[in-house]
C-alpha cells in the first residue's frame, strides 16, 4: 500500500488536501527559514517523479519478495 501511495500522492489532489507543495508543514518550514527554496524544490516535477520512483521501487521489491517467498522459506527451514 505504501508503494501505491508514493506513486499517486504527489500527483493527485485529494479533497481537503490541495497541492503537494501547498501544505502546513512546508509553509511553516518556509516561514521559519525565510526562504521559499524548499517549497519550490518540493513542488518541482523532479522531486515528485523521484518520490513516485521510490513507490515503483517499493512495489517491485514487494512483488519480488512475493515471488520468492517459497524459496526463502525453504532456505530458512533447511538452514542454508
PyMOL Python script that loads the backbone (N, CA, C, O; Angstrom):
from pymol import cmd

cmd.read_pdbstr("""\
ATOM      1  N   UNK A   1       0.819  -1.198   0.000  1.00  0.00           N
ATOM      2  CA  UNK A   1       0.000   0.000   0.000  1.00  0.00           C
ATOM      3  C   UNK A   1       0.863   1.263   0.000  1.00  0.00           C
ATOM      4  O   UNK A   1       0.485   2.271  -0.597  1.00  0.00           O
ATOM      5  N   UNK A   2       1.999   1.214   0.655  1.00  0.00           N
ATOM      6  CA  UNK A   2       2.840   2.412   0.701  1.00  0.00           C
ATOM      7  C   UNK A   2       3.420   2.748  -0.671  1.00  0.00           C
ATOM      8  O   UNK A   2       3.607   3.922  -0.987  1.00  0.00           O
ATOM      9  N   UNK A   3       3.706   1.737  -1.489  1.00  0.00           N
ATOM     10  CA  UNK A   3       4.218   1.994  -2.819  1.00  0.00           C
ATOM     11  C   UNK A   3       3.193   2.717  -3.687  1.00  0.00           C
ATOM     12  O   UNK A   3       3.531   3.645  -4.421  1.00  0.00           O
ATOM     13  N   UNK A   4       1.949   2.285  -3.597  1.00  0.00           N
ATOM     14  CA  UNK A   4       0.878   2.936  -4.359  1.00  0.00           C
ATOM     15  C   UNK A   4       0.697   4.368  -3.878  1.00  0.00           C
ATOM     16  O   UNK A   4       0.480   5.273  -4.684  1.00  0.00           O
ATOM     17  N   UNK A   5       0.784   4.575  -2.584  1.00  0.00           N
ATOM     18  CA  UNK A   5       0.663   5.924  -2.026  1.00  0.00           C
ATOM     19  C   UNK A   5       1.786   6.818  -2.538  1.00  0.00           C
ATOM     20  O   UNK A   5       1.544   7.962  -2.923  1.00  0.00           O
ATOM     21  N   UNK A   6       3.009   6.304  -2.545  1.00  0.00           N
ATOM     22  CA  UNK A   6       4.140   7.099  -3.030  1.00  0.00           C
ATOM     23  C   UNK A   6       4.027   7.413  -4.517  1.00  0.00           C
ATOM     24  O   UNK A   6       4.483   8.463  -4.969  1.00  0.00           O
ATOM     25  N   UNK A   7       3.432   6.522  -5.264  1.00  0.00           N
ATOM     26  CA  UNK A   7       3.271   6.764  -6.694  1.00  0.00           C
ATOM     27  C   UNK A   7       2.216   7.830  -6.954  1.00  0.00           C
ATOM     28  O   UNK A   7       2.422   8.725  -7.774  1.00  0.00           O
ATOM     29  N   UNK A   8       1.089   7.736  -6.258  1.00  0.00           N
ATOM     30  CA  UNK A   8      -0.048   8.603  -6.571  1.00  0.00           C
ATOM     31  C   UNK A   8      -0.086   9.923  -5.809  1.00  0.00           C
ATOM     32  O   UNK A   8      -0.480  10.941  -6.378  1.00  0.00           O
ATOM     33  N   UNK A   9       0.306   9.935  -4.558  1.00  0.00           N
ATOM     34  CA  UNK A   9       0.102  11.109  -3.703  1.00  0.00           C
ATOM     35  C   UNK A   9       0.725  12.401  -4.228  1.00  0.00           C
ATOM     36  O   UNK A   9       0.093  13.451  -4.116  1.00  0.00           O
ATOM     37  N   UNK A  10       1.928  12.377  -4.792  1.00  0.00           N
ATOM     38  CA  UNK A  10       2.488  13.647  -5.293  1.00  0.00           C
ATOM     39  C   UNK A  10       1.722  14.248  -6.469  1.00  0.00           C
ATOM     40  O   UNK A  10       1.892  15.430  -6.769  1.00  0.00           O
ATOM     41  N   UNK A  11       0.895  13.469  -7.130  1.00  0.00           N
ATOM     42  CA  UNK A  11       0.282  13.929  -8.371  1.00  0.00           C
ATOM     43  C   UNK A  11      -1.212  14.214  -8.280  1.00  0.00           C
ATOM     44  O   UNK A  11      -1.750  14.935  -9.119  1.00  0.00           O
ATOM     45  N   UNK A  12      -1.897  13.658  -7.269  1.00  0.00           N
ATOM     46  CA  UNK A  12      -3.347  13.837  -7.221  1.00  0.00           C
ATOM     47  C   UNK A  12      -3.736  14.905  -6.211  1.00  0.00           C
ATOM     48  O   UNK A  12      -2.975  15.231  -5.299  1.00  0.00           O
ATOM     49  N   UNK A  13      -4.921  15.435  -6.390  1.00  0.00           N
ATOM     50  CA  UNK A  13      -5.469  16.435  -5.492  1.00  0.00           C
ATOM     51  C   UNK A  13      -6.558  15.768  -4.667  1.00  0.00           C
ATOM     52  O   UNK A  13      -7.636  15.477  -5.183  1.00  0.00           O
ATOM     53  N   UNK A  14      -6.290  15.527  -3.410  1.00  0.00           N
ATOM     54  CA  UNK A  14      -7.269  14.913  -2.531  1.00  0.00           C
ATOM     55  C   UNK A  14      -8.205  15.981  -1.990  1.00  0.00           C
ATOM     56  O   UNK A  14      -7.804  17.135  -1.845  1.00  0.00           O
ATOM     57  N   UNK A  15      -9.442  15.617  -1.690  1.00  0.00           N
ATOM     58  CA  UNK A  15     -10.472  16.552  -1.260  1.00  0.00           C
ATOM     59  C   UNK A  15     -10.008  17.722  -0.414  1.00  0.00           C
ATOM     60  O   UNK A  15      -9.996  18.851  -0.906  1.00  0.00           O
ATOM     61  N   UNK A  16      -9.624  17.505   0.840  1.00  0.00           N
ATOM     62  CA  UNK A  16      -9.218  18.589   1.721  1.00  0.00           C
ATOM     63  C   UNK A  16      -7.767  18.983   1.576  1.00  0.00           C
ATOM     64  O   UNK A  16      -7.359  20.057   2.017  1.00  0.00           O
ATOM     65  N   UNK A  17      -6.990  18.118   0.960  1.00  0.00           N
ATOM     66  CA  UNK A  17      -5.568  18.388   0.791  1.00  0.00           C
ATOM     67  C   UNK A  17      -5.369  18.904  -0.619  1.00  0.00           C
ATOM     68  O   UNK A  17      -5.723  18.240  -1.594  1.00  0.00           O
ATOM     69  N   UNK A  18      -4.811  20.071  -0.718  1.00  0.00           N
ATOM     70  CA  UNK A  18      -4.625  20.624  -2.063  1.00  0.00           C
ATOM     71  C   UNK A  18      -3.318  20.127  -2.660  1.00  0.00           C
ATOM     72  O   UNK A  18      -3.035  18.931  -2.603  1.00  0.00           O
ATOM     73  N   UNK A  19      -2.545  20.985  -3.209  1.00  0.00           N
ATOM     74  CA  UNK A  19      -1.355  20.623  -3.952  1.00  0.00           C
ATOM     75  C   UNK A  19      -0.276  20.008  -3.058  1.00  0.00           C
ATOM     76  O   UNK A  19      -0.209  20.303  -1.865  1.00  0.00           O
ATOM     77  N   UNK A  20       0.556  19.164  -3.635  1.00  0.00           N
ATOM     78  CA  UNK A  20       1.660  18.501  -2.937  1.00  0.00           C
ATOM     79  C   UNK A  20       2.574  19.507  -2.245  1.00  0.00           C
ATOM     80  O   UNK A  20       3.039  19.262  -1.131  1.00  0.00           O
ATOM     81  N   UNK A  21       2.831  20.628  -2.897  1.00  0.00           N
ATOM     82  CA  UNK A  21       3.763  21.613  -2.338  1.00  0.00           C
ATOM     83  C   UNK A  21       3.043  22.677  -1.508  1.00  0.00           C
ATOM     84  O   UNK A  21       3.674  23.636  -1.065  1.00  0.00           O
ATOM     85  N   UNK A  22       1.756  22.528  -1.293  1.00  0.00           N
ATOM     86  CA  UNK A  22       0.980  23.506  -0.528  1.00  0.00           C
ATOM     87  C   UNK A  22       0.430  22.832   0.718  1.00  0.00           C
ATOM     88  O   UNK A  22      -0.744  22.465   0.761  1.00  0.00           O
ATOM     89  N   UNK A  23       1.279  22.668   1.736  1.00  0.00           N
ATOM     90  CA  UNK A  23       0.818  22.064   2.979  1.00  0.00           C
ATOM     91  C   UNK A  23       1.365  22.840   4.175  1.00  0.00           C
ATOM     92  O   UNK A  23       2.280  23.652   4.042  1.00  0.00           O
ATOM     93  N   UNK A  24       0.797  22.578   5.323  1.00  0.00           N
ATOM     94  CA  UNK A  24       1.108  23.349   6.523  1.00  0.00           C
ATOM     95  C   UNK A  24       2.588  23.242   6.907  1.00  0.00           C
ATOM     96  O   UNK A  24       3.235  24.255   7.172  1.00  0.00           O
ATOM     97  N   UNK A  25       3.114  22.036   6.937  1.00  0.00           N
ATOM     98  CA  UNK A  25       4.491  21.840   7.398  1.00  0.00           C
ATOM     99  C   UNK A  25       5.503  22.478   6.447  1.00  0.00           C
ATOM    100  O   UNK A  25       6.527  23.006   6.881  1.00  0.00           O
ATOM    101  N   UNK A  26       5.214  22.427   5.179  1.00  0.00           N
ATOM    102  CA  UNK A  26       6.098  23.067   4.215  1.00  0.00           C
ATOM    103  C   UNK A  26       6.032  24.583   4.338  1.00  0.00           C
ATOM    104  O   UNK A  26       7.054  25.262   4.237  1.00  0.00           O
ATOM    105  N   UNK A  27       4.820  25.119   4.557  1.00  0.00           N
ATOM    106  CA  UNK A  27       4.673  26.564   4.763  1.00  0.00           C
ATOM    107  C   UNK A  27       5.369  26.997   6.049  1.00  0.00           C
ATOM    108  O   UNK A  27       5.991  28.059   6.082  1.00  0.00           O
ATOM    109  N   UNK A  28       5.275  26.197   7.103  1.00  0.00           N
ATOM    110  CA  UNK A  28       5.940  26.505   8.366  1.00  0.00           C
ATOM    111  C   UNK A  28       7.459  26.506   8.195  1.00  0.00           C
ATOM    112  O   UNK A  28       8.143  27.398   8.697  1.00  0.00           O
ATOM    113  N   UNK A  29       7.974  25.522   7.498  1.00  0.00           N
ATOM    114  CA  UNK A  29       9.412  25.457   7.249  1.00  0.00           C
ATOM    115  C   UNK A  29       9.883  26.661   6.438  1.00  0.00           C
ATOM    116  O   UNK A  29      10.928  27.243   6.730  1.00  0.00           O
ATOM    117  N   UNK A  30       9.116  27.029   5.428  1.00  0.00           N
ATOM    118  CA  UNK A  30       9.482  28.182   4.606  1.00  0.00           C
ATOM    119  C   UNK A  30       9.447  29.468   5.414  1.00  0.00           C
ATOM    120  O   UNK A  30      10.304  30.334   5.235  1.00  0.00           O
ATOM    121  N   UNK A  31       8.469  29.606   6.302  1.00  0.00           N
ATOM    122  CA  UNK A  31       8.396  30.834   7.100  1.00  0.00           C
ATOM    123  C   UNK A  31       9.488  30.880   8.161  1.00  0.00           C
ATOM    124  O   UNK A  31       9.999  31.958   8.463  1.00  0.00           O
ATOM    125  N   UNK A  32       9.856  29.743   8.733  1.00  0.00           N
ATOM    126  CA  UNK A  32      10.908  29.715   9.756  1.00  0.00           C
ATOM    127  C   UNK A  32      12.283  29.977   9.147  1.00  0.00           C
ATOM    128  O   UNK A  32      13.128  30.625   9.766  1.00  0.00           O
ATOM    129  N   UNK A  33      12.503  29.482   7.951  1.00  0.00           N
ATOM    130  CA  UNK A  33      13.794  29.695   7.310  1.00  0.00           C
ATOM    131  C   UNK A  33      13.846  31.000   6.526  1.00  0.00           C
ATOM    132  O   UNK A  33      14.926  31.485   6.191  1.00  0.00           O
ATOM    133  N   UNK A  34      12.678  31.566   6.236  1.00  0.00           N
ATOM    134  CA  UNK A  34      12.622  32.802   5.470  1.00  0.00           C
ATOM    135  C   UNK A  34      12.937  32.609   4.002  1.00  0.00           C
ATOM    136  O   UNK A  34      13.314  33.556   3.311  1.00  0.00           O
ATOM    137  N   UNK A  35      12.784  31.381   3.523  1.00  0.00           N
ATOM    138  CA  UNK A  35      13.117  31.076   2.142  1.00  0.00           C
ATOM    139  C   UNK A  35      12.061  30.157   1.531  1.00  0.00           C
ATOM    140  O   UNK A  35      11.565  29.239   2.184  1.00  0.00           O
ATOM    141  N   UNK A  36      11.737  30.413   0.305  1.00  0.00           N
ATOM    142  CA  UNK A  36      10.781  29.562  -0.398  1.00  0.00           C
ATOM    143  C   UNK A  36      11.471  28.539  -1.289  1.00  0.00           C
ATOM    144  O   UNK A  36      10.816  27.861  -2.081  1.00  0.00           O
ATOM    145  N   UNK A  37      12.777  28.424  -1.166  1.00  0.00           N
ATOM    146  CA  UNK A  37      13.524  27.474  -1.995  1.00  0.00           C
ATOM    147  C   UNK A  37      13.058  26.050  -1.723  1.00  0.00           C
ATOM    148  O   UNK A  37      12.921  25.254  -2.652  1.00  0.00           O
ATOM    149  N   UNK A  38      12.814  25.724  -0.455  1.00  0.00           N
ATOM    150  CA  UNK A  38      12.365  24.375  -0.100  1.00  0.00           C
ATOM    151  C   UNK A  38      11.009  24.096  -0.735  1.00  0.00           C
ATOM    152  O   UNK A  38      10.790  23.028  -1.306  1.00  0.00           O
ATOM    153  N   UNK A  39      10.104  25.061  -0.633  1.00  0.00           N
ATOM    154  CA  UNK A  39       8.769  24.884  -1.211  1.00  0.00           C
ATOM    155  C   UNK A  39       8.860  24.708  -2.727  1.00  0.00           C
ATOM    156  O   UNK A  39       8.170  23.863  -3.298  1.00  0.00           O
ATOM    157  N   UNK A  40       9.701  25.495  -3.369  1.00  0.00           N
ATOM    158  CA  UNK A  40       9.861  25.382  -4.822  1.00  0.00           C
ATOM    159  C   UNK A  40      10.459  24.028  -5.205  1.00  0.00           C
ATOM    160  O   UNK A  40      10.052  23.418  -6.194  1.00  0.00           O
ATOM    161  N   UNK A  41      11.426  23.567  -4.415  1.00  0.00           N
ATOM    162  CA  UNK A  41      12.066  22.280  -4.714  1.00  0.00           C
ATOM    163  C   UNK A  41      11.074  21.131  -4.550  1.00  0.00           C
ATOM    164  O   UNK A  41      11.006  20.244  -5.401  1.00  0.00           O
ATOM    165  N   UNK A  42      10.308  21.140  -3.466  1.00  0.00           N
ATOM    166  CA  UNK A  42       9.341  20.071  -3.216  1.00  0.00           C
ATOM    167  C   UNK A  42       8.260  20.064  -4.293  1.00  0.00           C
ATOM    168  O   UNK A  42       7.776  19.001  -4.681  1.00  0.00           O
ATOM    169  N   UNK A  43       7.884  21.240  -4.771  1.00  0.00           N
ATOM    170  CA  UNK A  43       6.841  21.343  -5.779  1.00  0.00           C
ATOM    171  C   UNK A  43       7.286  21.021  -7.186  1.00  0.00           C
ATOM    172  O   UNK A  43       6.456  20.939  -8.092  1.00  0.00           O
ATOM    173  N   UNK A  44       8.584  20.834  -7.392  1.00  0.00           N
ATOM    174  CA  UNK A  44       9.061  20.587  -8.751  1.00  0.00           C
ATOM    175  C   UNK A  44       8.694  19.183  -9.220  1.00  0.00           C
ATOM    176  O   UNK A  44       8.519  18.265  -8.419  1.00  0.00           O
ATOM    177  N   UNK A  45       8.586  19.046 -10.495  1.00  0.00           N
ATOM    178  CA  UNK A  45       8.275  17.750 -11.077  1.00  0.00           C
ATOM    179  C   UNK A  45       9.360  16.723 -10.849  1.00  0.00           C
ATOM    180  O   UNK A  45       9.085  15.524 -10.798  1.00  0.00           O
ATOM    181  N   UNK A  46      10.599  17.184 -10.709  1.00  0.00           N
ATOM    182  CA  UNK A  46      11.711  16.269 -10.471  1.00  0.00           C
ATOM    183  C   UNK A  46      11.565  15.554  -9.133  1.00  0.00           C
ATOM    184  O   UNK A  46      11.776  14.344  -9.045  1.00  0.00           O
ATOM    185  N   UNK A  47      11.208  16.295  -8.100  1.00  0.00           N
ATOM    186  CA  UNK A  47      11.048  15.688  -6.775  1.00  0.00           C
ATOM    187  C   UNK A  47       9.822  14.784  -6.758  1.00  0.00           C
ATOM    188  O   UNK A  47       9.857  13.689  -6.196  1.00  0.00           O
ATOM    189  N   UNK A  48       8.748  15.242  -7.371  1.00  0.00           N
ATOM    190  CA  UNK A  48       7.549  14.397  -7.457  1.00  0.00           C
ATOM    191  C   UNK A  48       7.866  13.092  -8.184  1.00  0.00           C
ATOM    192  O   UNK A  48       7.435  12.020  -7.761  1.00  0.00           O
ATOM    193  N   UNK A  49       8.611  13.187  -9.264  1.00  0.00           N
ATOM    194  CA  UNK A  49       9.000  11.997 -10.006  1.00  0.00           C
ATOM    195  C   UNK A  49       9.890  11.073  -9.198  1.00  0.00           C
ATOM    196  O   UNK A  49       9.766   9.851  -9.287  1.00  0.00           O
ATOM    197  N   UNK A  50      10.793  11.653  -8.406  1.00  0.00           N
ATOM    198  CA  UNK A  50      11.676  10.838  -7.561  1.00  0.00           C
ATOM    199  C   UNK A  50      10.865  10.095  -6.502  1.00  0.00           C
ATOM    200  O   UNK A  50      11.125   8.922  -6.235  1.00  0.00           O
ATOM    201  N   UNK A  51       9.890  10.765  -5.900  1.00  0.00           N
ATOM    202  CA  UNK A  51       9.036  10.118  -4.896  1.00  0.00           C
ATOM    203  C   UNK A  51       8.220   9.013  -5.552  1.00  0.00           C
ATOM    204  O   UNK A  51       8.081   7.928  -4.986  1.00  0.00           O
ATOM    205  N   UNK A  52       7.685   9.273  -6.728  1.00  0.00           N
ATOM    206  CA  UNK A  52       6.942   8.237  -7.447  1.00  0.00           C
ATOM    207  C   UNK A  52       7.855   7.075  -7.830  1.00  0.00           C
ATOM    208  O   UNK A  52       7.436   5.918  -7.803  1.00  0.00           O
ATOM    209  N   UNK A  53       9.095   7.380  -8.183  1.00  0.00           N
ATOM    210  CA  UNK A  53      10.064   6.328  -8.487  1.00  0.00           C
ATOM    211  C   UNK A  53      10.343   5.440  -7.283  1.00  0.00           C
ATOM    212  O   UNK A  53      10.508   4.229  -7.426  1.00  0.00           O
ATOM    213  N   UNK A  54      10.396   6.030  -6.111  1.00  0.00           N
ATOM    214  CA  UNK A  54      10.551   5.223  -4.893  1.00  0.00           C
ATOM    215  C   UNK A  54       9.345   4.315  -4.682  1.00  0.00           C
ATOM    216  O   UNK A  54       9.481   3.192  -4.196  1.00  0.00           O
ATOM    217  N   UNK A  55       8.174   4.805  -5.048  1.00  0.00           N
ATOM    218  CA  UNK A  55       6.969   3.975  -4.950  1.00  0.00           C
ATOM    219  C   UNK A  55       7.031   2.791  -5.900  1.00  0.00           C
ATOM    220  O   UNK A  55       6.655   1.677  -5.534  1.00  0.00           O
ATOM    221  N   UNK A  56       7.509   3.028  -7.130  1.00  0.00           N
ATOM    222  CA  UNK A  56       7.660   1.936  -8.095  1.00  0.00           C
ATOM    223  C   UNK A  56       8.681   0.930  -7.581  1.00  0.00           C
ATOM    224  O   UNK A  56       8.461  -0.277  -7.678  1.00  0.00           O
ATOM    225  N   UNK A  57       9.791   1.411  -7.039  1.00  0.00           N
ATOM    226  CA  UNK A  57      10.807   0.527  -6.474  1.00  0.00           C
ATOM    227  C   UNK A  57      10.241  -0.289  -5.312  1.00  0.00           C
ATOM    228  O   UNK A  57      10.538  -1.477  -5.184  1.00  0.00           O
ATOM    229  N   UNK A  58       9.436   0.338  -4.477  1.00  0.00           N
ATOM    230  CA  UNK A  58       8.809  -0.350  -3.352  1.00  0.00           C
ATOM    231  C   UNK A  58       7.910  -1.481  -3.845  1.00  0.00           C
ATOM    232  O   UNK A  58       7.965  -2.588  -3.308  1.00  0.00           O
ATOM    233  N   UNK A  59       7.088  -1.221  -4.854  1.00  0.00           N
ATOM    234  CA  UNK A  59       6.210  -2.259  -5.401  1.00  0.00           C
ATOM    235  C   UNK A  59       7.007  -3.373  -6.065  1.00  0.00           C
ATOM    236  O   UNK A  59       6.658  -4.546  -5.936  1.00  0.00           O
ATOM    237  N   UNK A  60       8.070  -3.019  -6.774  1.00  0.00           N
ATOM    238  CA  UNK A  60       8.912  -4.034  -7.409  1.00  0.00           C
ATOM    239  C   UNK A  60       9.515  -4.972  -6.358  1.00  0.00           C
ATOM    240  O   UNK A  60       9.506  -6.191  -6.526  1.00  0.00           O
ATOM    241  N   UNK A  61      10.031  -4.397  -5.288  1.00  0.00           N
ATOM    242  CA  UNK A  61      10.622  -5.213  -4.222  1.00  0.00           C
ATOM    243  C   UNK A  61       9.571  -6.085  -3.554  1.00  0.00           C
ATOM    244  O   UNK A  61       9.852  -7.233  -3.209  1.00  0.00           O
ATOM    245  N   UNK A  62       8.374  -5.566  -3.368  1.00  0.00           N
ATOM    246  CA  UNK A  62       7.303  -6.347  -2.747  1.00  0.00           C
ATOM    247  C   UNK A  62       6.926  -7.540  -3.615  1.00  0.00           C
ATOM    248  O   UNK A  62       6.786  -8.652  -3.106  1.00  0.00           O
ATOM    249  N   UNK A  63       6.758  -7.326  -4.922  1.00  0.00           N
ATOM    250  CA  UNK A  63       6.407  -8.426  -5.809  1.00  0.00           C
ATOM    251  C   UNK A  63       7.541  -9.440  -5.940  1.00  0.00           C
ATOM    252  O   UNK A  63       7.291 -10.637  -6.078  1.00  0.00           O
ATOM    253  N   UNK A  64       8.783  -8.967  -5.898  1.00  0.00           N
ATOM    254  CA  UNK A  64       9.919  -9.884  -5.924  1.00  0.00           C
ATOM    255  C   UNK A  64       9.920 -10.770  -4.680  1.00  0.00           C
ATOM    256  O   UNK A  64      10.176 -11.971  -4.769  1.00  0.00           O
ATOM    257  N   UNK A  65       9.639 -10.185  -3.540  1.00  0.00           N
ATOM    258  CA  UNK A  65       9.562 -10.964  -2.295  1.00  0.00           C
ATOM    259  C   UNK A  65       8.420 -11.976  -2.336  1.00  0.00           C
ATOM    260  O   UNK A  65       8.559 -13.101  -1.855  1.00  0.00           O
ATOM    261  N   UNK A  66       7.301 -11.569  -2.910  1.00  0.00           N
ATOM    262  CA  UNK A  66       6.164 -12.487  -3.019  1.00  0.00           C
ATOM    263  C   UNK A  66       6.530 -13.664  -3.919  1.00  0.00           C
ATOM    264  O   UNK A  66       6.231 -14.811  -3.587  1.00  0.00           O
ATOM    265  N   UNK A  67       7.168 -13.393  -5.044  1.00  0.00           N
ATOM    266  CA  UNK A  67       7.515 -14.449  -5.993  1.00  0.00           C
ATOM    267  C   UNK A  67       8.552 -15.420  -5.422  1.00  0.00           C
ATOM    268  O   UNK A  67       8.555 -16.597  -5.783  1.00  0.00           O
ATOM    269  N   UNK A  68       9.423 -14.947  -4.545  1.00  0.00           N
ATOM    270  CA  UNK A  68      10.490 -15.788  -3.997  1.00  0.00           C
ATOM    271  C   UNK A  68      10.205 -16.258  -2.581  1.00  0.00           C
ATOM    272  O   UNK A  68      11.114 -16.739  -1.904  1.00  0.00           O
ATOM    273  N   UNK A  69       8.980 -16.135  -2.118  1.00  0.00           N
ATOM    274  CA  UNK A  69       8.668 -16.474  -0.734  1.00  0.00           C
ATOM    275  C   UNK A  69       8.927 -17.945  -0.430  1.00  0.00           C
ATOM    276  O   UNK A  69       9.543 -18.262   0.588  1.00  0.00           O
ATOM    277  N   UNK A  70       8.463 -18.854  -1.301  1.00  0.00           N
ATOM    278  CA  UNK A  70       8.644 -20.282  -1.042  1.00  0.00           C
ATOM    279  C   UNK A  70      10.114 -20.666  -0.979  1.00  0.00           C
ATOM    280  O   UNK A  70      10.520 -21.454  -0.125  1.00  0.00           O
ATOM    281  N   UNK A  71      10.907 -20.113  -1.878  1.00  0.00           N
ATOM    282  CA  UNK A  71      12.346 -20.401  -1.877  1.00  0.00           C
ATOM    283  C   UNK A  71      12.998 -19.884  -0.590  1.00  0.00           C
ATOM    284  O   UNK A  71      13.846 -20.565  -0.013  1.00  0.00           O
ATOM    285  N   UNK A  72      12.619 -18.711  -0.146  1.00  0.00           N
ATOM    286  CA  UNK A  72      13.175 -18.147   1.083  1.00  0.00           C
ATOM    287  C   UNK A  72      12.762 -18.986   2.292  1.00  0.00           C
ATOM    288  O   UNK A  72      13.576 -19.243   3.178  1.00  0.00           O
ATOM    289  N   UNK A  73      11.515 -19.406   2.326  1.00  0.00           N
ATOM    290  CA  UNK A  73      11.034 -20.222   3.448  1.00  0.00           C
ATOM    291  C   UNK A  73      11.761 -21.555   3.495  1.00  0.00           C
ATOM    292  O   UNK A  73      12.130 -22.021   4.573  1.00  0.00           O
ATOM    293  N   UNK A  74      11.974 -22.179   2.334  1.00  0.00           N
ATOM    294  CA  UNK A  74      12.711 -23.443   2.293  1.00  0.00           C
ATOM    295  C   UNK A  74      14.146 -23.256   2.788  1.00  0.00           C
ATOM    296  O   UNK A  74      14.662 -24.095   3.526  1.00  0.00           O
ATOM    297  N   UNK A  75      14.784 -22.170   2.387  1.00  0.00           N
ATOM    298  CA  UNK A  75      16.152 -21.909   2.823  1.00  0.00           C
ATOM    299  C   UNK A  75      16.230 -21.732   4.330  1.00  0.00           C
ATOM    300  O   UNK A  75      17.176 -22.193   4.969  1.00  0.00           O
ATOM    301  N   UNK A  76      15.247 -21.073   4.887  1.00  0.00           N
ATOM    302  CA  UNK A  76      15.238 -20.877   6.343  1.00  0.00           C
ATOM    303  C   UNK A  76      14.991 -22.190   7.082  1.00  0.00           C
ATOM    304  O   UNK A  76      15.560 -22.418   8.149  1.00  0.00           O
ATOM    305  N   UNK A  77      14.143 -23.056   6.517  1.00  0.00           N
ATOM    306  CA  UNK A  77      13.856 -24.336   7.168  1.00  0.00           C
ATOM    307  C   UNK A  77      15.048 -25.278   7.123  1.00  0.00           C
ATOM    308  O   UNK A  77      15.307 -26.001   8.085  1.00  0.00           O
ATOM    309  N   UNK A  78      15.773 -25.273   6.015  1.00  0.00           N
ATOM    310  CA  UNK A  78      16.906 -26.204   5.888  1.00  0.00           C
ATOM    311  C   UNK A  78      18.173 -25.631   6.500  1.00  0.00           C
ATOM    312  O   UNK A  78      19.137 -26.367   6.709  1.00  0.00           O
ATOM    313  N   UNK A  79      18.195 -24.348   6.791  1.00  0.00           N
ATOM    314  CA  UNK A  79      19.362 -23.744   7.400  1.00  0.00           C
ATOM    315  C   UNK A  79      20.433 -23.337   6.402  1.00  0.00           C
ATOM    316  O   UNK A  79      21.568 -23.063   6.792  1.00  0.00           O
ATOM    317  N   UNK A  80      20.094 -23.293   5.131  1.00  0.00           N
ATOM    318  CA  UNK A  80      21.078 -22.914   4.113  1.00  0.00           C
ATOM    319  C   UNK A  80      20.919 -21.480   3.733  1.00  0.00           C
ATOM    320  O   UNK A  80      21.660 -20.980   2.887  1.00  0.00           O
TER     321      UNK A  80
END
""", "prot")
cmd.dss("prot")
cmd.show_as("cartoon", "prot")
cmd.util.cbc("prot")
cmd.orient("prot")
